[in-house]
Amino acid sequence: MITFGKKLSYRPLLVSLFAGFVAGFTTGSIFNNWTGYLVGLGLFIVFFFIYYLNSVTVLFQYWEADQTGLRYSDLTSLKRRIFLMFFPFKNKLIIIDKKDIATIKLIGHFDSDKIPLAIPYTLYLGILTPSLLMAKSPLALEITTTFGQVYTLDFSRDYAYDKKLTIQKLDQVLKNFDDGKITIENKSNLNLR
């Protein structure tokens, strides 16, 4: 089994709770308890419902492939995203059988891995660089089934962290599906690296 991306975990919930607790405790000790509760709750809402709810689809794209098909984590629905951010262990992967796949298309530009910066390079920006690359240059497989459904399986995170290994894994996935029945488009893009 070949895996891509990162599974959704308790990280969004724990980071949001921690930020809310620290801000609430600090503010409550300076002013009063009610102010601390409000600040803590406000910061939790900002982290959890604004930052993570919008970025979870980029940070936690996960899918896997083997000889029988593909399985992926569907985070497109807002209601499902909120539920899974509270209960990530309930995330069931959606299966796409190999026999149902009509075409696989590589989308994205493998050669655009540089981010033009107008500010000096810092440690903070160095930590964010993979996230910036994922958002700036999304790379994915576009799967079209025989029923006409289209699925986009992102592998930008893997590519941002380890280009060579990602290309090798993608090449293996495409070899598993290159049996003459499935049309593979833009496979030559993998030869850029």
Secondary structure, 3 states (H helix, E strand, C coil): CEEEECCCCCHHHHHHHHHHHHHHHHHHHHCCHHHHHHHHHHHHHHHHHHHHHHHHHHHCCEEEEECCEEEECCCCCHHHHHHHHHCHHHCCCEEEEHHHEEEEEEECCCCCCCCCCCCCCCHHHHHHHHHHHHHHCCCEEEEEECCCCEEEEECHHHHHHCHHHHHHHHHHHHHHHCCCCCEEECHHHHHHC
